[in-house]
């Protein structure tokens, strides 16, 4: 395994394993888990559910939840998938032979670790539909039944969120949620930002052209609606890269100055980000947000919503501007675009790129190594007096 600079790791704990909840979407959580597998040399890599078609060439995951009925449940999704993970993770026999275990995702919290095993849990979110986004149920059918299911899920997790030796989360915002909604002591949580391949983006990938861009999965919680409705009222070109269940509806809303590109490969993404006047991001209370950081790494200013982690990725007036939603007080996205067109930003492309480096793969590798070392130290049960009798 190699890190971002190409150097092989040499400080891997002995008998070490990484376990990810499941390879389902080639999303940010999957990419983070694959990077965890690259942090340490010779680490074993397991998944509750595997998908070889989306795995990078250097990743070879072993699926340990098996059986005809379990596989069907994992494929089906929804509640059957949750139940399959609940049953499959509790014993997870292959994982029990390792001295140190680093898990990724929420489902591994059902695992009952051996007494002597050091366990570090990387958490991406706090089951948001059951925690900070629970008010979304107000707009759904069968509201009361949904609330009962949400409550049952919270109860299941409440009994399983205290077993790891140390937690790692992807932002200070998620740290607060883990404390509030799961009751984990703040002293047991460390923040290590997700790994962004900042080194592959530069302002030189394409000359700046006369368009704005957003890149996202086209799903409700990314609130692309708000971006489309704003640019419908502007004489500015907007390119939307990405796909998802909302695409057809969004295309029906958009006017001629808005173009939907669908899925784009990495080369095209780099050109789009580098060539844009600014990147527009409107995700709801984003846990972290990788796409905005990729835009910043390309030297592109960020017009981001003033909430979630996005509010901290925008340094007002320097690398971009913040906006609020239509139901909030403060500058709208339309106001922000007008301000950007009039004033620009203070930082140069090079300064914007430099700011993004705090979220790099190298920083991630260093942070994870430090957390694992701390967890091993915290889990040591050797009495102080024992070493006195065994010292030379």
PyMOL commands that set and color helices and strands:
alter all, ss='L'
color gray80, all
select helices_A, chain A and resi 28-39+52-54+68-76+78-91+93-97+107-110+128-130+134-139+143-158+172-182+186-188+198-200+203-205+220-222+224-232+247-253+266-275+290-297+310-313+333-343+349-359+361-378+384-390
alter helices_A, ss='H'
color red, helices_A
select strands_A, chain A and resi 16-20+44-47+62-63+100-104+118-123+166-169+189-191+212-215+238-241+258-262+278-281+301-305+320-323
alter strands_A, ss='S'
color yellow, strands_A
deselect
rebuild
show_as cartoon
